[in-house]
């Protein structure tokens, strides 16, 4: 190691893998990043014809990349109108804080989602499963924590 290379405290280095499946009424999520890190990574499996809630995050930002099947996102544009976009293979899609959005499975599909941490409130504007808004407390209940 040369003298200009920084020295790091190795006590927190880990080589452990992580995977946690969370069943949802529309399919399931596999969290592949531990919850204590400053970002989140998931695989969303959406069943054919199922929809996530039409939602707004007050703190969280998300990006998606489809890896299997077909899906679309219904999302709000900068005039407040909702439109639908089919996710294309090889392209990423991102939402902003406060932007209404909903993922929809055209077929059974798998989507990689990366985001800021699971935090704040997810306002469920519409939900096919009559779930309440997702607060920190509700999130813990839904995940069996």
C-alpha positions in Angstrom: 0.0 0.0 0.0 1.5 3.4 -0.9 1.5 6.3 1.5 -1.3 8.1 -0.3 -3.8 5.3 0.1 -6.2 6.0 2.9 -6.5 3.6 5.9 -9.9 2.3 6.8 -11.3 0.8 9.9 -11.9 -2.9 8.9 -14.0 -3.9 11.9 -17.3 -3.3 9.9 -16.1 -5.1 6.8 -18.4 -8.0 6.0 -18.6 -10.7 3.4 -22.0 -11.9 4.4 -24.8 -12.2 1.8 -28.3 -10.8 2.4 -31.7 -11.7 1.1 -35.1 -11.2 2.6 -38.4 -12.1 0.9 -41.5 -10.0 1.8 -44.8 -11.3 0.5 -47.2 -8.7 -0.9 -50.8 -9.0 -2.2 -49.5 -8.2 -5.7 -46.5 -10.6 -5.6 -43.4 -10.3 -3.5 -40.2 -8.3 -2.9 -36.7 -9.7 -2.3 -34.6 -7.2 -0.4 -30.9 -7.8 -1.3 -29.5 -4.9 0.6 -29.5 -4.9 4.4 -32.0 -2.3 5.9 -29.3 -0.4 7.8 -27.4 0.7 4.7 -28.0 4.2 3.2 -29.7 2.8 0.1 -32.1 -0.1 -0.8 -32.0 -2.7 -3.5 -35.0 -5.0 -4.2 -36.4 -7.4 -6.8 -40.1 -6.7 -7.2 -42.0 -9.7 -8.6 -45.4 -8.5 -9.8 -48.0 -11.1 -10.8 -49.8 -10.7 -14.1 -52.5 -8.1 -13.9 -51.6 -7.0 -10.4 -50.9 -3.4 -9.5 -49.0 -1.8 -6.7 -50.8 1.1 -5.0 -50.9 4.5 -6.7 -48.5 6.1 -4.3 -46.5 9.2 -3.4 -43.3 9.1 -1.3 -42.5 12.1 0.9 -38.8 11.2 1.2 -38.0 8.2 -0.9 -36.8 8.2 -4.5 -36.9 5.0 -6.7 -35.4 3.8 -10.0 -36.5 0.6 -11.8 -35.0 -1.8 -14.4 -37.0 -4.6 -15.8 -35.2 -8.0 -16.0 -38.0 -10.4 -16.8 -41.5 -10.2 -18.3 -43.5 -7.1 -19.1 -44.6 -4.2 -16.9 -45.7 -0.6 -17.1 -45.6 2.4 -14.8 -48.5 4.8 -14.4 -47.0 8.1 -13.3 -47.6 11.7 -13.0 -46.0 14.2 -15.4 -45.0 17.8 -14.7 -48.6 19.0 -15.3 -50.2 16.6 -12.8 -51.6 14.2 -15.5 -51.2 10.4 -15.2 -49.9 8.5 -18.1 -48.6 4.9 -18.6 -45.2 3.9 -19.9 -44.3 0.3 -20.7 -40.9 -0.5 -19.2 -38.4 -1.3 -21.9 -35.6 -3.8 -21.5 -32.2 -2.2 -21.1 -33.6 1.2 -19.9 -33.9 2.6 -16.4 -36.8 4.7 -15.1 -36.9 7.0 -12.0 -39.4 8.8 -9.9 -39.0 12.0 -7.9 -40.1 12.7 -4.3 -43.8 13.7 -4.5 -44.4 12.1 -7.9 -47.5 9.8 -8.1 -46.7 6.4 -9.5 -47.8 2.8 -9.7 -46.1 -0.3 -11.2 -48.4 -2.8 -13.1 -47.6 -6.3 -14.2 -48.6 -6.9 -17.8 -47.2 -10.4 -17.4 -45.6 -12.0 -14.4 -42.5 -9.9 -14.2 -39.4 -9.1 -12.2 -38.1 -5.5 -11.7 -34.9 -4.4 -10.0 -35.6 -1.4 -7.8 -32.9 0.8 -6.2 -33.9 3.6 -3.9 -33.1 5.8 -1.0 -33.7 4.0 2.3 -37.1 2.8 3.3 -38.2 5.9 5.2 -40.9 8.5 5.5 -44.5 7.9 4.5 -45.8 6.3 1.4 -49.2 7.8 0.7 -51.4 5.2 -0.9 -53.7 7.4 -3.1 -55.4 4.3 -4.5 -54.8 0.7 -3.4 -56.5 -2.5 -4.8 -56.0 -4.2 -1.4 -57.4 -1.5 0.9 -54.1 -1.0 2.7 -53.4 2.1 4.8 -50.7 4.6 4.1 -47.2 3.1 4.8 -45.7 4.8 7.8 -42.6 3.5 9.7 -45.0 1.7 12.0 -47.2 0.2 9.2 -44.1 -0.9 7.3 -42.9 -2.9 10.4 -46.3 -4.5 10.7 -46.5 -5.5 7.0 -43.0 -6.9 7.2 -43.6 -8.8 10.4 -40.9 -6.9 12.3 
